[in-house]
């Protein structure tokens, strides 16, 4: 029983890292404009169209960097989801294999958020400046944001922590609990 109790702090640290990363991701994606994290571009006239943007190195370089960060995140997911890597991490980390996956995902997402390059003069994907969209789109986004947080918290209340982090499944499979 003692070795199993030593696994809990590592799984808990992974869970805290993942939860903190999730909170940071919410700030990064939805609260950044409110907190002043996005530099002003000088108005809508300073933005370029898609054709001009694809020829401007000051826009292509940050876009390429951001694409590389996204590929790092996707690559981490794909690599750690491969059966060969799962088998290797299960062999060396045992029941902490899932916690290791969660921690590596959180670290990859932290890298994406820390080194993301905003492109304020780049082309706009969509804009809602005309009424009624200027009022309804932010309101709809806010409502979806609140519903998403309530869903996340309700899931955390419903699921068992040990099951969420893979400890319960690992304990059921480990040979030390069979005796």
Secondary structure per residue as TSV (DSSP state, phi and psi in degrees):
chain	resnum	aa	ss	phi	psi
A	1	X	-	360.0	-30.3
A	2	X	H	-62.3	-44.2
A	3	X	H	-61.2	-33.8
A	4	X	H	-66.3	-36.5
A	5	X	H	-68.6	-25.9
A	6	X	H	-73.9	-21.1
A	7	X	H	-75.7	-27.8
A	8	X	H	-61.2	-44.6
A	9	X	H	-61.3	-37.8
A	10	X	H	-66.3	-42.8
A	11	X	H	-67.4	-37.6
A	12	X	H	-66.2	-40.4
A	13	X	H	-62.1	-40.7
A	14	X	H	-63.7	-42.0
A	15	X	H	-63.6	-43.9
A	16	X	H	-64.0	-42.0
A	17	X	H	-60.8	-44.1
A	18	X	H	-66.7	-42.1
A	19	X	H	-66.1	-44.1
A	20	X	H	-61.6	-38.1
A	21	X	H	-66.4	-38.5
A	22	X	H	-62.4	-42.2
A	23	X	H	-64.0	-43.8
A	24	X	H	-63.5	-36.0
A	25	X	H	-65.7	-38.9
A	26	X	H	-61.9	-44.7
A	27	X	I	-62.0	-41.6
A	28	X	I	-64.7	-42.7
A	29	X	I	-87.8	-39.6
A	30	X	I	-116.2	-24.4
A	31	X	I	-99.7	-8.4
A	32	X	H	-58.8	-44.1
A	33	X	H	-63.2	-35.3
A	34	X	H	-70.8	-33.4
A	35	X	H	-90.9	2.2
A	36	X	T	81.3	26.0
A	37	X	-	-83.4	-15.5
A	38	X	S	-102.0	122.3
A	39	X	-	-66.9	144.6
A	40	X	-	-70.5	145.9
A	41	X	-	-102.5	-1.8
A	42	X	S	92.2	18.5
A	43	X	S	100.5	169.9
A	44	X	G	-66.9	-23.3
A	45	X	G	-72.3	-21.0
A	46	X	G	-77.7	-15.1
A	47	X	-	-76.0	152.3
A	48	X	-	-106.2	159.6
A	49	X	-	-79.4	173.8
A	50	X	H	-63.9	-41.6
A	51	X	H	-65.0	-43.6
A	52	X	H	-67.4	-37.6
A	53	X	H	-65.0	-35.7
A	54	X	T	-72.4	-8.2
A	55	X	T	-110.6	-2.3
A	56	X	-	-100.9	115.8
A	57	X	H	-65.2	-29.0
A	58	X	H	-70.4	-14.5
A	59	X	H	-102.5	-39.2
A	60	X	H	-65.9	-37.8
A	61	X	H	-62.1	-50.9
A	62	X	H	-65.8	-34.0
A	63	X	H	-64.1	-40.6
A	64	X	H	-65.6	-41.0
A	65	X	H	-61.6	-46.0
A	66	X	H	-64.5	-38.9
A	67	X	H	-62.5	-41.1
A	68	X	H	-60.9	-40.4
A	69	X	H	-64.1	-41.3
A	70	X	H	-65.0	-39.3
A	71	X	H	-65.7	-34.6
A	72	X	H	-61.4	-46.0
A	73	X	H	-63.7	-47.1
A	74	X	H	-65.2	-40.8
A	75	X	H	-62.2	-41.3
A	76	X	H	-61.0	-45.0
A	77	X	H	-61.3	-47.6
A	78	X	H	-66.3	-42.4
A	79	X	H	-64.6	-47.8
A	80	X	H	-74.6	-14.4
A	81	X	H	-88.4	-10.1
A	82	X	S	-67.1	141.7
A	83	X	H	-59.1	-38.8
A	84	X	H	-65.3	-42.1
A	85	X	H	-70.2	-39.1
A	86	X	H	-59.8	-43.5
A	87	X	H	-64.2	-42.0
A	88	X	H	-64.6	-46.9
A	89	X	H	-67.3	-33.4
A	90	X	H	-66.4	-37.5
A	91	X	H	-67.2	-41.2
A	92	X	H	-92.7	-25.5
A	93	X	H	-114.6	-8.0
A	94	X	G	59.6	-128.5
A	95	X	G	-69.2	-13.4
A	96	X	G	-83.2	5.1
A	97	X	H	-57.7	-44.7
A	98	X	H	-69.0	-39.4
A	99	X	H	-64.4	-37.3
A	100	X	H	-63.8	-42.4
A	101	X	H	-60.6	-45.1
A	102	X	H	-63.1	-43.0
A	103	X	H	-65.8	-42.8
A	104	X	H	-66.0	-36.8
A	105	X	H	-64.7	-43.7
A	106	X	H	-62.9	-41.2
A	107	X	H	-66.6	-39.6
A	108	X	H	-64.1	-40.6
A	109	X	H	-67.5	-35.6
A	110	X	H	-61.4	-42.1
A	111	X	H	-61.1	-43.4
A	112	X	H	-59.9	-45.8
A	113	X	H	-70.8	-37.6
A	114	X	H	-71.8	-34.7
A	115	X	H	-109.3	11.7
A	116	X	-	-65.4	134.0
A	117	X	-	-104.0	110.8
A	118	X	-	-69.6	150.1
A	119	X	-	-124.2	79.5
A	120	X	T	-67.5	-25.7
A	121	X	T	-91.7	2.1
A	122	X	S	-73.9	173.3
A	123	X	-	-67.9	150.2
A	124	X	-	-90.7	131.4
A	125	X	S	-76.1	-43.7
A	126	X	-	-159.0	154.7
A	127	X	-	-143.9	145.1
A	128	X	-	-127.1	82.0
A	129	X	-	-102.4	-24.6
A	130	X	S	-88.7	145.8
A	131	X	T	-72.4	147.5
A	132	X	T	-85.2	-4.0
A	133	X	H	-65.5	-32.5
A	134	X	H	-62.9	-25.5
A	135	X	H	-93.4	-45.3
A	136	X	H	-76.4	-35.9
A	137	X	H	-64.2	-49.6
A	138	X	H	-61.9	-37.1
A	139	X	H	-65.2	-44.3
A	140	X	H	-62.2	-42.9
A	141	X	H	-62.7	-40.0
A	142	X	H	-64.7	-44.1
A	143	X	H	-63.4	-44.5
A	144	X	H	-62.9	-36.4
A	145	X	H	-61.9	-48.1
A	146	X	H	-65.3	-43.1
A	147	X	H	-61.8	-40.2
A	148	X	H	-62.1	-44.6
A	149	X	H	-63.9	-41.4
A	150	X	H	-63.2	-38.3
A	151	X	H	-64.5	-44.8
A	152	X	H	-60.8	-47.1
A	153	X	H	-66.2	-36.7
A	154	X	H	-67.1	-36.6
A	155	X	H	-64.4	-40.9
A	156	X	H	-64.6	-31.9
A	157	X	H	-76.5	-31.6
A	158	X	H	-79.5	-42.1
A	159	X	S	-80.9	148.7
A	160	X	-	-77.7	132.4
A	161	X	H	-56.7	-46.3
A	162	X	H	-62.7	-35.8
A	163	X	H	-71.9	-39.9
A	164	X	H	-60.5	-39.3
A	165	X	T	-91.4	0.8
A	166	X	T	87.9	2.7
A	167	X	H	-71.4	-39.9
A	168	X	H	-66.1	-43.0
A	169	X	H	-65.5	-39.0
A	170	X	H	-68.2	-36.3
A	171	X	H	-67.2	-34.8
A	172	X	H	-69.8	-27.9
A	173	X	H	-92.7	-19.1
A	174	X	-	-70.7	142.2
A	175	X	G	-68.8	-22.6
A	176	X	G	-70.9	-24.3
A	177	X	G	-87.1	-12.3
A	178	X	T	-74.3	-21.6
A	179	X	-	-88.8	360.0
